[in-house]
Amino acid sequence: MKYLSIGVFLSLCSVFISKILWGMEKMYVVPGTVGCIFIVISMVFSGSMASGDRMRANFATETTEHRDERHKITINSLYIALPNIIVAVLFYYLNK
């Protein structure tokens, strides 16, 4: 829940920054960028951008603690990205 509230806070701040920089027409730019950055972080830490052989090798050599920590980072970055993407999509379709 803590990371979801961090995501909401970041989306509110990014909406205000975007409104100051570009006005009402492009209020989706900064929240969308922040959301995409955290989705990329989640993809990198989940290992989904590696090949199958590399994923199998990483799974075989990492410890359980390291795997749990990597999984926690993946989920937490998705929790941060989710409000930002929702806000960006809402502002994009409301300003059309």
C-alpha positions in Angstrom: 0.0 0.0 0.0 2.9 2.3 0.7 4.2 2.1 -2.9 0.8 2.7 -4.3 0.5 5.9 -2.3 4.0 6.9 -3.5 2.7 6.3 -7.1 -0.3 8.5 -6.4 1.9 11.2 -5.0 4.2 11.1 -8.0 1.3 11.2 -10.4 -0.1 14.3 -8.7 3.2 16.0 -8.7 3.8 15.1 -12.3 0.4 16.4 -13.3 1.2 19.8 -11.7 4.6 19.9 -13.4 3.0 19.0 -16.8 0.3 21.6 -16.4 2.9 24.3 -15.6 5.1 23.3 -18.6 2.6 22.5 -21.3 -0.9 23.5 -20.1 -4.1 21.5 -20.1 -3.5 20.0 -23.6 -0.5 17.9 -22.7 -1.1 17.0 -19.0 -0.5 13.4 -19.8 3.2 13.7 -20.9 5.0 13.7 -17.5 2.8 11.1 -15.7 3.1 8.9 -18.8 6.8 9.2 -18.8 7.1 8.5 -15.1 4.8 5.4 -15.5 6.9 4.1 -18.5 10.1 4.5 -16.6 8.8 2.5 -13.7 7.4 -0.2 -16.1 10.8 -0.5 -17.7 12.4 -0.8 -14.3 9.9 -3.6 -13.5 10.7 -5.4 -16.7 14.4 -5.2 -16.1 14.2 -6.6 -12.6 11.7 -9.3 -13.5 14.1 -10.7 -16.0 11.5 -10.7 -18.8 13.9 -8.9 -21.2 16.4 -11.8 -21.2 16.5 -14.9 -23.3 15.2 -18.2 -22.1 18.7 -19.6 -21.6 19.8 -16.6 -19.6 16.6 -16.7 -17.5 17.2 -20.4 -16.7 20.9 -19.7 -15.8 19.9 -16.8 -13.6 17.3 -18.9 -11.8 19.7 -21.7 -11.2 22.5 -19.5 -9.8 20.6 -17.0 -7.7 19.6 -17.5 -4.0 16.1 -17.5 -2.7 16.7 -14.3 -0.9 17.9 -12.6 -4.0 15.0 -13.9 -6.0 12.5 -12.7 -3.4 14.1 -9.2 -3.3 14.0 -9.0 -7.1 10.4 -10.0 -7.2 9.6 -7.4 -4.5 11.3 -4.7 -6.5 9.3 -5.8 -9.6 5.9 -5.6 -7.8 6.7 -2.4 -6.0 7.8 -0.6 -9.2 4.5 -1.8 -10.9 2.6 -0.3 -7.9 4.3 3.0 -8.5 3.8 2.9 -12.3 0.1 2.0 -12.2 -1.4 5.3 -10.9 0.8 7.2 -13.3 -0.3 5.3 -16.3 -4.0 5.5 -15.3 -3.7 9.3 -14.8 -1.9 9.7 -18.1 -4.5 7.7 -20.0 -7.4 9.6 -18.4 -5.9 12.9 -19.2 -5.1 11.8 -22.7 -8.7 10.7 -23.5 -10.3 13.6 -21.6 -8.5 16.2 -23.6 -9.3 14.7 -27.0 
